[in-house]
Amino acid sequence: MATVHNDRNWKIKIYPDDLAPPHFHVQTPDGESLVQIDGLRVLGKGAEGRALKAALVWARSHPSELWRIWYEQNRRT
């Protein structure tokens, strides 16, 4: 598992061998949301709303980092 970004009350994580579509997890103390990298579509809601919005703002500015880490973690050999 790669922690891509850490903020006060939320984290963005990408898990190895995770299923498609390429996505990341936003974790907060209240829950977790899945977000598709392409288009930043929220696939599952569970994270606290304000933290999720902040994570999406961060993700919008760092798409190449998210893609790079997703491919590193999900490379099929």
QUIQUI-V305236 format. One record per residue. SS is DSSP state (H for helix, E for strand, C for the rest). Layout:
ss=SS
ss=SS
This chain:
ss=C
ss=E
ss=E
ss=E
ss=E
ss=E
ss=C
ss=C
ss=C
ss=E
ss=E
ss=E
ss=E
ss=E
ss=C
ss=C
ss=C
ss=C
ss=C
ss=C
ss=C
ss=C
ss=E
ss=E
ss=E
ss=E
ss=E
ss=E
ss=C
ss=C
ss=E
ss=E
ss=E
ss=E
ss=E
ss=E
ss=C
ss=H
ss=H
ss=H
ss=C
ss=E
ss=E
ss=E
ss=C
ss=C
ss=C
ss=C
ss=H
ss=H
ss=H
ss=H
ss=H
ss=H
ss=H
ss=H
ss=H
ss=H
ss=H
ss=H
ss=H
ss=C
ss=H
ss=H
ss=H
ss=H
ss=H
ss=H
ss=H
ss=H
ss=H
ss=H
ss=H
ss=C
ss=C
ss=C
ss=C
